[in-house]
Amino acid sequence: MFEYPVELIPAREGGFVVTFPDVPEVITQGDDRDEALQNAADALETGLEFYVEEGRQLPLPSAASGRPTVSPDAIVMAKMISRWLSKKK
């Protein structure tokens, strides 16, 4: 449902840098693809949490268009949306 596409950029020194086209404030890295994607999921949750805390509109994910995707934990996302909606009242 909330599958955000990521850009996996090979790092010169090894590993990958991960960026989110839809959440440009979120950047992370990992020593290999699996670690980079796991770190990306954690970083995405943290980044979206800042949107909620600041009362900003949560960015919707764009089409993956062949890129890998990362999803925040469903329960974490539901709690974030609930808190975001309560701030809008």
C-alpha positions as CSV (number, residue, x, y, z in Angstrom):
1,M,0.0,0.0,0.0
2,F,2.7,2.5,1.0
3,E,5.5,1.2,-1.1
4,Y,8.0,4.0,-1.7
5,P,10.4,3.7,-4.6
6,V,14.1,4.1,-3.7
7,E,17.2,4.9,-5.7
8,L,20.1,2.6,-4.8
9,I,23.3,4.4,-5.7
10,P,26.6,2.3,-5.5
11,A,29.0,4.1,-3.2
12,R,32.6,4.6,-4.4
13,E,33.9,3.0,-1.2
14,G,31.5,0.1,-1.4
15,G,27.9,-0.5,-0.4
16,F,24.9,1.7,-1.4
17,V,23.5,5.1,-0.7
18,V,19.7,5.1,-0.6
19,T,17.5,8.1,-1.5
20,F,13.7,8.5,-1.8
21,P,12.4,10.5,-4.7
22,D,9.1,11.1,-2.7
23,V,10.8,11.9,0.6
24,P,14.0,13.8,-0.4
25,E,14.9,14.5,3.2
26,V,15.5,10.8,3.8
27,I,19.0,9.4,2.9
28,T,20.7,6.3,4.3
29,Q,23.2,3.7,3.3
30,G,24.2,0.1,3.8
31,D,27.2,-2.2,3.2
32,D,25.2,-4.3,0.8
33,R,21.8,-4.2,-1.0
34,D,19.9,-6.0,1.8
35,E,21.3,-3.9,4.6
36,A,20.7,-0.7,2.5
37,L,17.1,-1.6,2.0
38,Q,16.6,-2.5,5.7
39,N,18.2,0.7,6.7
40,A,16.0,2.5,4.2
41,A,12.8,1.1,5.8
42,D,14.0,2.4,9.2
43,A,15.0,5.8,7.8
44,L,11.7,6.1,6.0
45,E,9.7,5.6,9.2
46,T,11.8,8.2,10.9
47,G,11.4,10.6,8.0
48,L,7.7,10.2,7.9
49,E,7.5,10.7,11.6
50,F,9.1,14.2,11.1
51,Y,6.3,15.0,8.6
52,V,3.7,14.0,11.2
53,E,5.4,16.0,14.0
54,E,5.6,19.1,11.8
55,G,2.0,18.7,10.7
56,R,3.1,18.4,7.0
57,Q,1.2,16.5,4.4
58,L,2.4,12.9,4.2
59,P,4.0,12.3,0.8
60,L,2.3,9.6,-1.2
61,P,4.6,7.1,-3.0
62,S,5.0,7.5,-6.7
63,A,5.0,4.6,-9.2
64,A,8.0,2.3,-8.7
65,S,8.7,2.1,-12.5
66,G,11.1,-0.8,-12.0
67,R,12.8,0.7,-9.0
68,P,13.1,-1.3,-5.7
69,T,10.5,-0.2,-3.1
70,V,10.5,0.1,0.7
71,S,7.4,0.0,2.9
72,P,7.1,1.3,6.5
73,D,5.7,-1.2,9.0
74,A,1.9,-1.3,8.5
75,I,1.2,-0.7,12.2
76,V,3.7,2.1,12.5
77,M,2.2,3.7,9.4
78,A,-1.4,3.4,10.8
79,K,-0.3,5.1,14.0
80,M,1.4,7.9,12.1
81,I,-1.7,8.5,9.9
82,S,-3.9,8.5,13.0
83,R,-1.6,11.0,14.8
84,W,-1.4,13.1,11.6
85,L,-5.2,13.2,11.3
86,S,-5.7,14.2,14.9
87,K,-3.3,17.1,14.4
88,K,-5.5,18.3,11.5
89,K,-8.6,18.7,13.7
